Amino acid sequence: MVSTSTTVRPTPETVRTRPDYTELLTRYGVIVFLVLLVAVFAALMPRTFPTSGNLLAVVADQSIPVILALAAILPLAAGEFDLSIASVLGFSSILSIALSNTGMPLPLVLAVTLFFGLLVGAVNAFFIVKIGINAFIGTLAMATILAGLNLLVTSGSLMNLESDAFTKLTTLPGSPVQIVVGYALVLVVAVWYLLERTPFGRYLRATGMGRPAARLSGVRTERYLTASFMLAALLASFAGFLLASRSGSAPPTLGPEFLLPAYAAAFLGAATIRPGFFNVWGTVVGVFLLAIGSNGLILMGAQTWVANVFNGVALLAAVSVSVIVARRGVNGRT
């Protein structure tokens, strides 16, 4: 009798049911690292770091950086950089304080500030989309112009807010939860819905993934590029308005220090949840990863320069992971 053996090959259904740990690590690795970072700092500093006061303060302090990071991912999703968003935030904060100190009603202060943001976004879009200037150079030039306007309005000195009503827009004295967190949460959900659940978001991503192909598919790429710059500047100007209310003052150099954390968070976000895509929830995770890292290091007694080094290293790591993920996706399709 001749016995035969048959080799049982896994069916596609069998293959799909096996967990892909590499994919899980790629998708949620940044979140895992954030959890581990919190656990390590909590173990090292049980009396200071894991307290509700410290953690709520971190959440409140990062509300405005979250909004600025949202502004960063809109042009990034369209395949462009906007290096002027932090300077828009800085000048908008100074402008808000200056207008408020003249006695202008707060709704009008907000309207003028947001109009200024839209105007900056429109100017950026004109030179980049219509004239054809490189976005990196064009928005860097705008940032330099706004830095000069900061000095003009402040006369080179600290500008203080005189309106108590303005301050109450973002803070609740004696409350552990600040109003500014609510503004940030609403905008996070709104931008997520815009990018993930609307045709605008799909066409914006199509523009960023391949402009010539998007044009051939009927996507009006110039329109979506213009919208991305205008929305980014609008969000940045609103963040500046909130910053004026929350801080109560504005130095003449305000703005540039917010740029690196915003882009570090955006690229960290592109390495988590939806690897290879700039996404809202990943960006929020990125913001808090940077914030927790800086907060923990400072509580441990590290000097302030360590936070800058941490942000820079995080940005390099995030961009590297994003490139690797994108390269793997291309190789997987070939």
Stockholm file with secondary structure:
# STOCKHOLM 1.0

chainA/1-334         MVSTSTTVRPTPETVRTRPDYTELLTRYGVIVFLVLLVAVFAALMPRTFPTSGNLLAVVADQSIPVILALAAILPLAAGEFDLSIASVLGFSSILSIALSNTGMPLPLVLAVTLFFGLLVGAVNAFFIVKIGINAFIGTLAMATILAGLNLLVTSGSLMNLESDAFTKLTTLPGSPVQIVVGYALVLVVAVWYLLERTPFGRYLRATGMGRPAARLSGVRTERYLTASFMLAALLASFAGFLLASRSGSAPPTLGPEFLLPAYAAAFLGAATIRPGFFNVWGTVVGVFLLAIGSNGLILMGAQTWVANVFNGVALLAAVSVSVIVARRGVNGRT
#=GR chainA/1-334 SS CCCCCCCCCCCHHHHHHSCCHHHHHHHHHHHHHHHHHHHHHHHHCTTTTTSHHHHHHHHHHTHHHHHHHHHHHHHHHTTCCCTTHHHHHHHHHHHHHHHHHTTCCHHHHHHHHHHHHHHHHHHHHIIIIIICCCHHHHHHHHHHHHHHHHHHHHTTSCEECCCHHHHTTTCCTTCSSCHHHHHHHHHHHHHHHHHHHSHHHHHHHHHHHCHHHHHHTTCCHHHHHHHHHHHHHHHHHHHHHHHHHHHSEECTTCSGGGHHHHHHHHHHHTTTTSTTSCCHHHHHHHHHHHHHHHHHHHHTTCCTHHHHHHHHHHHHHHHHHHHHHHHHHHHHHC
#=GC SS_cons         CCCCCCCCCCCHHHHHHSCCHHHHHHHHHHHHHHHHHHHHHHHHCTTTTTSHHHHHHHHHHTHHHHHHHHHHHHHHHTTCCCTTHHHHHHHHHHHHHHHHHTTCCHHHHHHHHHHHHHHHHHHHHIIIIIICCCHHHHHHHHHHHHHHHHHHHHTTSCEECCCHHHHTTTCCTTCSSCHHHHHHHHHHHHHHHHHHHSHHHHHHHHHHHCHHHHHHTTCCHHHHHHHHHHHHHHHHHHHHHHHHHHHSEECTTCSGGGHHHHHHHHHHHTTTTSTTSCCHHHHHHHHHHHHHHHHHHHHTTCCTHHHHHHHHHHHHHHHHHHHHHHHHHHHHHC
//
